[in-house]
């Protein structure tokens, strides 16, 4: 079985989404699809790495990495064998604001798949030996990152952007403290985060609402009703207008840049999406790509993207170039951002951006897993299924003046928070 199984194509996506609430009170969104005998489930719980103790970053990541490393009657090897023998895929992860999980299975193995998911959620062993093993894997990753330019640039950006805030701490932990993370830390984090409150679930595939309800109650119904989250304060991106250089003796400079963004609830959000596509999100058609790579040959890749943490929406971008051209490349990026903020897009740019964004939207729904993921994200953002049918219309409705206003709002005076790793010249 593959995690990228095809899903049914539907004209109206929203009308196929069933909002169900189980007898035990577990809510979920379901899309029944019997085109292939598969079931895909995605879920998230609010919390994530922002809930790590300040002196012990990495707890949420370590916990998510251990949930399928032995649970209930299975040790780590036995659990992996149980899922592999039936071509079941179960996995977990943690980002800044949530802990998430996914399940994919052949429909004939649904009972066993949900049983294993329940064990991982409710009865993960978190044995000392497994903690030490998975923790050592994180240590190895962190050691590699110490001399990896992309990781170093991201770390410098995070620390400059979010001083003294949970978002400024490393998601996967820190070499100085990771060895102190222990089983009691993981148990405490699980007790705080794993709850039905803020639980978002989406299921796509060959399963009906009644059968799914029984599985959801059995799997998630035993979770605590309420979580115990520490408040995460809203924060504006710090350091806009400043540059931070991390010297590394390599021939190329890696650049990260960013500035404040807008939330998905902002009236200008869809115009901002279009504006970012024109600026740096449109790959080969974007202004930054054209000016930095095509015209000047400074970088193989340069881009911008919208990133929305719960408490801080941002515009982020990246590029890499030879040390001797780093200052020149950054100057071109800043100049193009200022020009776009002042002038906005052309009619042709606007038209092409909207056509691409509308046409490519279907690619987010070409597998069961992708559909389930999109449905969970909509729930996290507080949207209804109707968004699935309204989104393209909102993109199409963005006019030239809307996009000009959005570019001006998003890019302001062009000031950026910039971090650079290498031996950049001319900065």
N, C-alpha and C positions, 0 to 999 in steps of 0.2 A: 504493500500500500504506500502511496505517496501523500505527503502533506499538501500537494498541489493538485488535488483531484478536481475535475471539472464540475461546475455547478450549473443548475438550470438557468437559462437566459430568460429574463422577465422584462416586459415592457414597462410596467409600473412596479418599481421595487417596493414602494411603501405598502401597497395593498397586499403583498404577500407576507408581511411581517405580522405575526401574531404576538400580542402582548399577553403573557400568561402569568398568573399568580397561583402557586401550588397551594394545596390544602394547608401546608405548613407555613405559608406566607413568603416563600421564596419567589421573587419576580425574575422573569427572563423574557427575552425576545426570541421567537422561533420562526424560521423559514423552513417549511417542509419542502423537500425536494427528493424525489425518488428516481431521478434520472440515473443515478449510480448508487450502489448500496453502501453509502458512507455516512458517517455522522461526524461533524466538527463542532467543537465547543470552545469558546473563549470566555474568560472571565477576568475581572479585575477587582481589587479591593483598595480603597483609598489608604494612603500611607507612604510606603516606599522609603527610599534612602533619606528623605528629609526627616524621617522619624528616628534615624540613628542617634544614639547618645553622642553629644558633641565630642567626647573624649574617645569614642569607639566607632568611627565611621566604618561602614562595610557590613554591619550586622544584617541588614535587610538582604543584601546581595548574597551573603554567605548562607543565610536561611533559605533563600529561594533555590540555591544550588544544592541543598541537602534534602529537599522534600522528597525527591525520587531516589535517594541513596539509602534505601531500606525503610520499610514501614510495616507496621503490624507484624505478621508472622515471617515476613521476608527480610533477609539481610540485603545489602546493596546488590550483590551479585544475583540473588534470587529475584529481587524486584525487576532488575533489568531483563532477566531471562523471561519473567512472566509477561512483560510487555512485548518483548521481541518475538516470542513464540506465537503470539496472536496478531503480529503486525500492528500493535497499538502504539501510538505516540503520545506521551505525556511529558510536558515540560513546564518550567516555571521561570519567572524573571522578576527583577525589581528595577524600577527607574526612580527618578526623583520623587514622584508623587503617588506611585501605586505599586502594588505587588500584583502580578498577573500570572495566568496559567492557561494552558491549552490542552486539548485532547482531540485526537483524530483516531477513528476506528472504523473497521468494517462493521456494518450494521448487525451482522450475526454475532459479533463479539461485544455488543453494547453493554450487556449486563456486567461482564468481567471488566470492561474498561472503566465503567463508573465505580465499580468496587475498588479498583486500584487507585483511581483518583481520590476516592474518599479516604483510603488508607494514607495516601501521601499528605492530604490536607489535615487530617485529624490525628493521625497516629504515626507520623514520621519518627523514626527512632532517634535521630540526631545523636548517634553514638559517638563517644569520644574519639574512637578510631576514625570514623567517617568525617567528623569535624576536622581532625588534624589533616586528613588526606585532602579534602576539598580546600581547606585553608591554605595548604601548601601549594595548590594549583593557583590560587589567587596571588600568593607571594611571588610565584614564578612570573605571572603576568605583570605584576607591578614592577618587578625588577627589569623586565624587558622594556616597560614604558619609560624607565628612567633615562634611556638614551634613544627613545623613539620620538622623532620630531613632532609628528601629529599629536601624540599623547602629551608631549611637553607643552605644545602650544595651547592645547585645550585646557590643560591644568592651569597654565598661567592666565588664560582668559577667565576661567571660572573664579580664580582667587581674586583677580582684579575687579570682576563684575559684581561679586557678592561677598564683600568682606564682612565677616562676623555673622553670616547668615547660613542656614542649613544648605542652601544651594551652592555655597562655596566649598562645601566639604566633598571629598571624593566618594563616588557611589560604591566603588569596589574596595574601599578601605585605604589605609596608609601603611607603608612599611614600618613606620615607627611604632604603630599600635596594633597591627593586625594579628600579631601572635598572642595578644591578650584576649582576643575574642574567644569565648568559651560557650559550652553548652547552656549554662544558665542564661547567658545573654540572648541566645537564640530562642530558648523557651519563653523568656520574658517578652521578646519581640513578637513571637507568634501569638501569645495571649493578648497583646495590645492591638495587633493589626487584624487578626483573622476573625471576622464577624460578618453578620448578615447586613448590618448597616453599611451603606455605600457599596454593597456588593452588586456588580453589574455582570450579567450573563447573557450570552447570545449563542444560539445553537442553530446550525444549518444542516439539513440532510434528511435521511430516510428514517424519520421518527415522528410519531404523532404527539399531540399535546398531552394526552393522558399518560402515555408511557414516559414521556420526558418528565412530567410532573412527579411521577413516582421516583425516578432516578434523582431528580434535583432535591427532593425532600430527604432522600436517603443519604445523599452526598453532602449537601450544604446545610441541611436542616439542623444538624447538631452543633453548628457554629454558634458562638455567643451572639446575643442579639445586638449588642453595642460594642464598638471599638473604643479605644482609649488613646486618642491621638493628641499629641502636643500641638498647639497652634503654630502654624507657619505664617509669619507676617508677610504681607505684601511688600515687595521691594522693587524699586526702580533700578535699572541697570546703572551701576556706578562706573566712574572712570571715563565717560564719554569725552573724547578730545585728547586722551592720553595714549602714550605708546609705551609698551613694556617689551624689552628685548632680553631673551635668554640666549647667552652665547654658547654655541656648540660648534665644534670644529668639523663642519661638513660643507660641501660645495654649494648647497642649496638652502635657501631660507623658506621656512614654512610660515605662512601668515594666517592669522585669525582676526576677524573684525566683526563688530556688532554695534547695535544701537537699539533703543527701545522700540517695541512693536505695538500692535493693538490686539485686543482680545477677539475671540470669535463672535462675541456678542456686540461688538462695535458696529454701528450703522455703516461704517466705511470698510468693513472687513473684506467683502468680496472685491471691492475696488482695490484694496491693498493686495489681495491675492493676485489680481491681474497685474498690478504695478510691479510686484516682485518678480513675476514671470518675465516681464519685459526687461527688468534690470539684470537679474542674475539667475532666475530659476528656470529659464527656458533653454538651458543647455546650449546647443549650437546657435540658437537664434538670439540669445540674450546680449544686451549691450556690453556687459562686462566681458563676456567671452569674445565678442567681436573686437573690442578695443584693446584688451590685454593680450589675447592670443592671436587672433587672425591678423590684425593690423600690425602688431609689434612683435609677435612671437616670443612673448615674455614667459608664458606659462602654459603647461599642458592643460591644466584645469583651473577654472576660477568660477565661483558660483555664490549665490546668496539664497537663503531659505528662511521661512517663517518658523519660529519655534515658540511654543506656548507652554511654559510651565504654569502650574496653577496660579502662582503668585507673581509671575513676571513674563509677559509676552515679549519676544525679541525678534529682531532681524539679525541673522548670523550669516557670515560669509567666510570663505577661505580661498587661498591661492598658494602656490609654491613656485619659486623662480630662482635663478642663479643669484648668488650673493651680490654680485656686482650690479644686478638690475633690480634689487629689492626695493630700494628707495624710489626708483622710477616707476616700478609696477604699482606700488602703493599710491604714488601720486596720481597715476592714471585712474585707479579705482576711486580715489577720493574726488577727483575732478569730474568723473562720469556720474558719480552719485550726486554731486552738487548740481550738475547740469540737468540731470533728470528731475531733481527736486524743483528746480527753477522753471523748467520748460514743460515737463511732463512728456507723454508719449506722442507719437504721430498717429494719425488715423490708421495707417497700415499696420503699425506695431500693435495697436489696440485690437484690430480685427484678427490678426494672426494669433495673438495671445488667447483671445476668447475662443477661437475655433479649436486651438490645441487643448485648452483646459476643459472644454465641453466634450470634445471627441475622445480624450484620453480617460475621462472619468470612468468609463465602462471597464477599463482594465483593473480597477479596484474591486471588481465583482466577478472576476472570471474563474474563481475557485471557491469552494465552500469555506475554506479557511479564511480567505480574504473577506468574504461577505460577513462572516462572524466577527472578524476583527473590526470591520467598519461599524457594525452595529454596536459593539461594545464602546468604541470611541464616541459614537453619537450619544450613548447613554451617559458616559463620563462628562460630556460637554453640556448635558441637559437638554438635548434636542429630541424631537419626536421623530418617528419613522417618516413623516411627511417631508423631512429634510431631504431624503433620498431623491424625491421627485422635484423638489423646489430648487435644489442647489444649482443645476445647470441654467435654470431660468434667471437666477440671481446673477450668475456670471454674465449671461447674455445681456442683462439689463444695464450693465456698467457702461456708461457713456464716456466720451472724451473728457468732459469737465470733471466727472466723478473720478476718473483715473488720475487726472492732474492734481486734484485735491488730495487724493490718497497718496500720491508720490510726495507731495509737499509735506503731508502729515508724517509719513513714514520716515522720510529722509531729512526733514528739517533743514538745518544749515549744513548738512553733510558731515557733521562731527561724528567720529567713530572711536570706540574703544578698540585698540589694536595691540595684539601680542605677536611677536616674531621670534622664531627659533632658528639659529644659524649664525652666520657672520654677515649680517646685512650691511650693505654699503649705501651711502647716500640718504640715511635717515637721521 
